Amino acid sequence: MDDELAQQFLAVDTTALCDADKTTRVMHSAVRPRSARPRMFGRAFTVRCRDDFLGVLQAIETAAPGDVIVVDGGEREIALGGELFARGALARSLGGIVVDAGYRDMAYVADCELPVYSRFVTPLSGTSAKLGELQVPVTCGGVTVNPGDMILADREGLIVVDPDRIHDLLVVAFAIKKAENAVVERIDAGATLSEAFNLADHVDALKRGESSALRPLAARDS
C-alpha cells in the first residue's frame, strides 16, 4: 500500500496537498534538503536526542525499509548525522533522514541519492554516550510528528500527514493538480488569468458580502 501511495505522490506535490488541506503540518523552511534527491515519501521513525547521535544510529539500524528517520534534535547546531549515517540508511533501504539539528559531510551528502534534510550544516558532531528516545512523539521543524506519520517532501518543503488521511488527501491533491494543469494549458494558449479563473464574479460576490471561492474555469465556462 505504501508503494502505491508513493506512486500517487509522484503525480502531485506538497503544494497541492497543502491546498487540499490548509491545516497540513508543514515543517519550518529552515529544515532544508541537503542531498541530491529532495523528494521523499515514507513513514516516520522518530528519535529525540540532544547533542548526541547514538539514538539516530540506533534508529537507522532498527527502522524498516522505506521508513524516514525523523530526529528531534532541539534545533541545536550540532551534527547528528553525516556520510556514514546516509550510507547506512541507503544500505537498509530507508526512505530518508530529517534532522532538526545539524548534518555534516556535505562532500558526500550533496550528491547522495538518499533524501537528507537538516536545519544546519556544521562540522561539529555530537557525542555517542546518551540513549536517545525512539518511536515517541517528537517536535521536528516546529510541528508534532508521531511514529508512523507520513512524511512527504519535495523542493517546496516537508509536510506531515496522518496515515489514516493520506489516501483521501492524495485523491483531492490529484484533482487540484489536474485543474491547475488545465489552467496552464489555457494560459500557454494565450488566455489571461482573468479568463482562466472566475476572478470578476468572485470579486463582485465578495464586494456584495456574499460567500464565494476563486476557482479555475472550464473552457466551456469562458
Phi, psi and omega in degrees: 000319179298322178296320179295318179294322178298321177294324177294324179296330179298335182273353181231203175201176183292333178294318179294323178294320177291326175294328179288333180211105183290351178265007180304138177285117181245123179290153180302142184293349176292338175276102194244156177291139181241350186246183185285341185237101180282335184287130186215144179208122178178172180274141184286129166249109193267151179220138170239124178205163179226115175059022181212131188260006183301319179297325179293318177298317178299319181296316180300324182275352183250327186297156179275156176308136181092341180293150174253123178284119181245116189249119170274097181258013176071019179060031184263146185274060176231133181288127178248016177187167180192206184303313185296322179292321178296316178297319179296322178292321176296319181297331181260010176059039177283164185273344180157176178226130176235121185236117175272065178187212183263160172222155183220187181066048182295337178303326175266313189298324184302331180253008184285143180279348177282128174297122179231127177237145175207162176279323182231158165244126183206147178279346185274117181266162176280185177273180177224047187236001184239137177285122175279173177259127181250144175055050174235158174299134182228171171246124180222126182062027177084002179235157177283135175233123178260151175306131180092349174301153178274129177253122180234138182211152170205197185293344178280330181150191184247132175232159182235130184229137174301131184299333179287345184252351191296320183298308182297323180294321178294323178298313180295319180298322178296319178296322178295315179297322179298317179294320179296319180297325177294321177295317179302316180299320181291319178294318177299333180273000175114358180286155173267170177298323179296329179278342181266341180236164176278045189302308184298313181296322180295313180296316179299319180296318178296322178296329178276359180079018182266155176289137181203163178220136175287128183215152176290147179265138169291155183305324183287343181278341186269000000 
